[in-house]
Amino acid sequence: MFESDLRTVHGKNLEEIRQLCNIDRGEQHVLRPNLVKKNLRYFKLSADEHWRLDLCKELLNLRDTDDINLPGFNDEDLNSLLTYVCVS
């Protein structure tokens, strides 16, 4: 239902993947995991950037579980930290 609706996040994501895989518009149905894996690659992290992965995992764990909390930080604060660590 949302595959070709570019107003949705799902539709936008599929459109971007379609473009990166050089698939014609309207041919999203040919997107399969093996085709995507063949055409897309993760960015390589330099050795001095690996701290970001561990910190992201820790922040996601803090945000997404009720068992652990970080005094003085709410979900909005954790999301801000995640954005900083993942994007900057």
C-alpha positions in Angstrom: 0.0 0.0 0.0 2.8 2.4 0.8 5.4 1.1 -1.7 4.9 3.9 -4.2 3.6 6.6 -1.9 6.6 9.0 -1.6 4.7 10.9 1.2 5.6 8.0 3.5 9.0 7.1 5.1 8.6 3.6 3.7 7.9 4.8 0.2 10.8 7.3 0.3 13.2 4.6 1.5 12.1 2.2 -1.2 12.5 4.9 -3.8 16.0 5.7 -2.6 16.9 2.0 -2.7 15.4 1.7 -6.1 17.5 4.5 -7.4 20.7 3.2 -5.8 20.0 -0.2 -7.4 19.3 1.3 -10.8 15.8 -0.1 -11.0 13.2 1.7 -13.2 10.4 3.6 -11.5 7.4 1.4 -10.9 9.6 -1.7 -10.8 10.0 -1.8 -7.0 8.5 -5.3 -7.0 11.9 -6.6 -8.4 13.7 -5.4 -5.2 14.8 -8.5 -3.4 17.3 -8.9 -0.6 20.0 -10.5 -2.9 19.7 -7.6 -5.4 19.9 -5.0 -2.7 22.9 -6.7 -1.0 24.6 -6.9 -4.4 24.2 -3.2 -5.1 24.4 -1.5 -1.7 27.3 -1.4 0.7 27.7 -0.1 4.2 30.1 2.7 4.7 33.4 1.6 6.2 34.2 3.1 9.6 37.7 4.2 10.3 39.3 2.7 13.4 38.9 6.0 15.3 35.1 6.0 14.7 34.3 2.6 16.2 33.4 4.2 19.5 30.2 5.5 17.8 28.9 2.0 17.4 29.2 1.0 21.0 27.8 4.3 22.2 24.8 4.0 19.8 24.1 0.5 21.1 24.3 1.7 24.7 22.1 4.7 24.1 19.5 2.6 22.2 19.5 0.1 25.0 18.9 2.9 27.6 16.2 4.4 25.5 14.3 1.2 24.6 14.3 -0.7 27.9 12.5 0.2 31.1 14.9 -1.9 33.2 17.7 0.7 32.9 17.6 4.4 33.2 20.2 7.2 33.2 19.3 9.7 35.9 18.6 13.2 34.5 18.1 12.0 30.9 14.7 11.4 29.3 13.9 9.8 25.9 14.2 13.2 24.1 17.7 13.7 25.6 18.7 10.2 24.5 17.4 10.8 21.0 19.4 14.0 20.8 22.5 12.2 21.8 21.8 9.4 19.3 21.4 12.0 16.5 24.6 13.6 17.5 26.6 10.4 17.6 25.1 8.9 14.5 24.9 11.9 12.2 27.8 14.3 13.1 
